[in-house]
Amino acid sequence: MIRFTSDTVTVSAAAGEPTGERRIDAIAVPWNTFATVSDGTEVMFKEGSLPVDGKAPRVFMYHDSSQPVGIVSERVSTDEAMLASMYISRTQAGDDALVLAADGVMDVSVGVNPREFSYDDQGRMIVTAADWMELSLVPIPAFAGATITQVAASAETEPDTEPTPELVEETEPVDSVQPEAAIEAATPTAPIPAQAKRNFGMPSAGEFMAAYHIGGEVWQRVNAAAAEVAKSKQTALQAAAGDSLTTDTPGLLNQMVLGPVFTDLNYIRPVVSAVGARAFPDGGTQKTFIRPTWTTHVSVGSQSPELGGVSATTPVIASNVVSKTTLAGQVTLSAQDIDFTSPAAMEIILRDLAGQYMLQSDAVACAAILAGDTASGSTWTVTANDPTSLISALYDAATDILKATNFLPDHIFVSPDVWQKLGAQLNAEKSPIFPYTGAAGLMGVNGMGTANVTQMNTFNPLGLNLVVDRAFADNTMVVARGTAIEFYEQIRGIMSVEVPSTLGRTFSYYGYVSTFIADGDQVKSIAIA
């Protein structure tokens, strides 16, 4: 199963019928774009690789088939991407999914089974045909900047009047969004006519899908109309609070402010992004799982004389038991903070919970690297204007890996202070040894850094992919082959419960992670003096 997370989502709860809609629109998969999927493989989907007919994919939470919340009701393939419209069921889980999506907490990730595919010369999978099994709502996208772009809803209208969608107020309970009687089909090839006498409201999900497909002035006009409606519903610039009680958020009401809460943390996972997050092999149903590795390989040798004995070695495969770690955080909000803040305090706090989960899971991956590496026996003695010791240490580590495994390394993991030392390395002419040239990795003034060390016909360990992570202890420098570092993850997401006795609501955000260093001979640390 391949799970591919997109970076563009539109949520709509606009009334296209008198009974209202429960709909989420999204760009499910952009064509011709490589991305790292859940098992660490780089995958690209070609146009037409996903079906637009046949059995409709189900909508899950967190790729968990035990948490269904709806069904994909519309599929439209354009030149750029596969568009999807999801109908969300009228259940408590569906209500929660709509609220989380409307609050900007969720994005989308597609789950498919490839049927026809090939690999390019870099080992990346190119999918030309696949069975589309499900589309999931997930809180952490694969690409930076994944956001919810539009939220709309409307009150019920009389059957004999034309519905005029309008923006849902933040304090409106999700139960006010009623399920539609029939899913309105998007018509991406038909124009969206302008009606001068109509008071144009929030576009429906179908209109948005069609306008996106048509593009040009039609898309600009529909998007501008939606923005104008949203603007008309905003009373003032308002800040969201991150505390649990209104007494801790004195600036909630009747205050003119400059903007939202200032972001003082970047929720990124450098190490996890570099090595990739894999799905648990047991489907997440057990506390532990077995990861086999070689202990003793078979052998092959020359036979001499004829009919003489041939090389025979009994293979040994180790059954490594990998345990799962639970990462979780909790917060309790008063009903007042949920009801009286806009944007809602709940949105800001849930985002922070998800972000803190990301930071902690990355720290777990960093700790596993430091616990599972083996010393290269080399030391980088930092000397001003003389990178000789550094070059020697890098080559020593790469040579150790090559001799032990027949692989060359492709990553160098460092702490921020070591990154600073690398950047300060100068040659005899006082020029940087590793200046930034717009490409990834450590780049040398003589071009040596551009070598691709993963190819056996290049012998330069400076072509390593540089990964800087603040979760590493100072003086950390590890040269490694990325595939030897395995990070497994199952994000369970939000759990919540209301506490009527205190007019509060408690939220937890949690997930399971495991780390496994498959071969310490492919992960070499370098001492720094």
Order of alpha helices (4+ residues) and beta strands (2+ residues): beta-beta-beta-beta-beta-beta-beta-beta-alpha-beta-beta-beta-alpha-alpha-alpha-beta-beta-beta-beta-alpha-alpha-beta-alpha-beta-alpha-beta-beta-beta-beta-beta
